[in-house]
Protein backbone atom coordinates (compact mmCIF):
# COMPACT_ATOMS: atom_id res chain seq x y z
CA UNK A 1 0.00 0.00 0.00
CA UNK A 2 2.86 2.34 0.88
CA UNK A 3 4.52 1.80 -2.50
CA UNK A 4 1.21 2.15 -4.32
CA UNK A 5 0.59 5.51 -2.63
CA UNK A 6 4.13 6.67 -3.43
CA UNK A 7 3.89 5.70 -7.07
CA UNK A 8 0.45 7.27 -7.39
CA UNK A 9 1.39 10.61 -5.81
CA UNK A 10 4.86 10.87 -7.37
CA UNK A 11 3.48 10.01 -10.78
CA UNK A 12 0.88 12.76 -10.75
CA UNK A 13 2.30 16.32 -10.59
CA UNK A 14 -1.08 17.82 -9.62
CA UNK A 15 -1.51 15.43 -6.69
CA UNK A 16 2.09 15.93 -5.63
CA UNK A 17 1.61 19.73 -5.60
CA UNK A 18 -1.59 19.30 -3.60
CA UNK A 19 0.15 16.96 -1.16
CA UNK A 20 3.01 19.45 -0.63
CA UNK A 21 0.51 22.28 -0.21
CA UNK A 22 -1.36 20.25 2.42
CA UNK A 23 1.91 19.58 4.24
CA UNK A 24 2.77 23.28 4.13
CA UNK A 25 -0.62 24.30 5.50
CA UNK A 26 -0.33 21.74 8.27
CA UNK A 27 3.12 23.00 9.25
CA UNK A 28 1.91 26.62 9.17
CA UNK A 29 -1.01 25.69 11.43
CA UNK A 30 1.26 23.81 13.84
CA UNK A 31 3.96 26.48 14.07
CA UNK A 32 2.28 29.75 13.21
CA UNK A 33 5.19 30.51 10.86
CA UNK A 34 3.73 32.28 7.85
CA UNK A 35 6.93 32.70 5.82
CA UNK A 36 6.62 30.39 2.81
CA UNK A 37 10.40 30.22 2.36
CA UNK A 38 10.93 29.00 5.92
CA UNK A 39 8.09 26.49 5.68
CA UNK A 40 9.44 25.16 2.39
CA UNK A 41 12.94 24.92 3.84
CA UNK A 42 11.74 22.92 6.84
CA UNK A 43 9.85 20.53 4.58
CA UNK A 44 12.89 20.12 2.34
CA UNK A 45 15.19 19.49 5.30
CA UNK A 46 13.05 16.61 6.51
CA UNK A 47 11.74 15.23 3.23
CA UNK A 48 14.20 12.35 3.22
CA UNK A 49 12.70 11.18 6.53
CA UNK A 50 9.06 11.55 5.59
CA UNK A 51 8.80 11.05 1.84
CA UNK A 52 8.02 7.48 0.99
CA UNK A 53 10.25 7.61 -2.09
CA UNK A 54 13.22 7.63 0.30
CA UNK A 55 12.00 4.58 2.24
CA UNK A 56 14.49 2.19 0.59
CA UNK A 57 17.33 4.28 2.08
CA UNK A 58 15.96 4.16 5.63
CA UNK A 59 18.09 1.99 7.89
CA UNK A 60 19.32 1.69 11.46
CA UNK A 61 21.13 5.04 11.11
CA UNK A 62 18.06 6.98 10.02
CA UNK A 63 17.16 8.02 13.58
CA UNK A 64 20.68 9.37 14.16
CA UNK A 65 20.59 11.19 10.82
CA UNK A 66 17.22 12.71 11.70
CA UNK A 67 18.56 13.95 15.04
CA UNK A 68 21.63 15.42 13.33
CA UNK A 69 19.49 17.30 10.81
CA UNK A 70 17.18 18.49 13.59
CA UNK A 71 20.13 19.82 15.61
CA UNK A 72 21.16 21.87 12.57
CA UNK A 73 17.65 23.08 11.74
CA UNK A 74 16.37 23.72 15.30
CA UNK A 75 18.09 27.12 15.79
CA UNK A 76 16.55 28.41 12.57
CA UNK A 77 13.09 27.17 13.53
CA UNK A 78 13.45 28.70 16.99
CA UNK A 79 14.53 32.01 15.47
CA UNK A 80 11.57 31.94 13.07
CA UNK A 81 9.18 31.24 15.95
CA UNK A 82 10.73 34.03 18.00
CA UNK A 83 10.53 36.50 15.12
CA UNK A 84 6.93 35.45 14.44
CA UNK A 85 6.05 36.32 18.04
CA UNK A 86 7.64 39.76 17.67
CA UNK A 87 5.39 40.67 14.73
N, C-alpha and C positions, 0 to 999 in steps of 0.2 A: 504494500500500500504506500509506503514511504517513497519508494522508487517511482511508482506510478504518479504520485502527486508531484514529485520533482520533475519528471519528464513532461508532465502536463503543463505545469506553470512555466518552466524554463523554455518550453517550446512555443509559448504563446506570448509575444511581447506585450499585448494589451493586459493579459492577466498578470504578468510579471510586474508591469508598471502599477497596476492596482494593488498587488500584494505589497510592493515597496511603499506605496502611498499609505496603505493601512498600517504598516509597521511604523512609518513616520508619525502618523496621527496618534498612534498608541504611545509612542515615546514622548511626544509633545504633551499628551494628557498626563502621563506619569511623572514627567519632570517639570513641566511648566516652561521649558525652554522653547522659545518661539523662533529662534534663529535657524533657518533651514540649512545653512552651511554646517552648523554645529550638529544638528540632528543627523544630517547625511553622513558626517564624519564619524559619529558614534556608530551608526549602522554599518558603515564600511569597516570600521575597526573590528567589529565583532561578527562580521558576516561569515568568516570561516568557521565559527563555532555554532552558528545557527542556521546556515543555509545547507539544505540537504544535499546539494551538489558536492559539498566538501566531505560528506560522511565517510567516503572510502579512506580519507586521510586521518580520520579520528583514531586515536590509539591511546595507550596508557600514559602518554605525555600531554594529551590534550588539556587536561585540567591544569597542569603546570603552565602550559602555554597561555591558557586563558588568564590565569592569575598574573602572568608577566605582562600581558597586554593591558589588563585592567590597571596594574600599578603604573603603567605609562600614561594611560588615558585618564585615570581618576583626577589628577590635578586640574586638567582642562575642564572636566565635567563640573568639578567643584567650583572652579572660577566662573563658569557659565551660570551655574545656579546662583552664586553670590551676586554676579552682575545683574541677573534677572531680578533678584530681590531689591536691587538698588533702583531699578526703573520704576 
